[in-house]
Amino acid sequence: MIRALVVTVVAAVLAGCGGDGGAELERFALERRLLGRSLEQITVDPGGSGRPLLVLLHGRGGSPDDIASYGLRAELERLGDRAPAVLLVNGGDHSYYHDRADGRWGSYVLDEAIPAGIRRLRADGRRVAIGGFSMGGFGAFDLARLRPRQFCAVGGHSPALWRTGGETPELRRAT
């Protein structure tokens, strides 16, 4: 399932954003001013500067490792010179990647994570695609709605669709 989305979104990146082997995975902590804490992100660098950037958002209760563990590197290696650089964003347990009471998650993705990914991967900031799974699919569509000119492609696999970010579920603390 996840491999299917990765293949689909990578294909969309290549079709909508253009593409130019081995993919190097790197973990890094992004000091997030907008959330007041640091979370681990993952970049997958197929090598070379100026590649399109593919931003992938994990599902609820997941992590960037979920996406990294489902054949992403093998698919990027298969694509060779056409492979995009990839940023796997950490959205916490249930952020839905939008600004909400527990943090400015959407602003963090748009204003901190993506610029950091572009810098770290030396990617082409004019060719950025975004996609995600479930909660991440909602986040990808919502972020693309907020800044449609920032993304050359958007996709979601089984996206958790809501009309607005305010309708997404929030975990309630036990009393």
Beta strands, then each sheet from edge to edge (+ up, - down):
strand 1: 24-32
strand 2: 37-45
strand 3: 53-57
strand 4: 85-89
strand 5: 99-100
strand 6: 103-104
strand 7: 128-133
strand 8: 153-157
sheet 1: 1+ 2- 4+ 3+ 7+ 8+
sheet 2: 5+ 6-
end
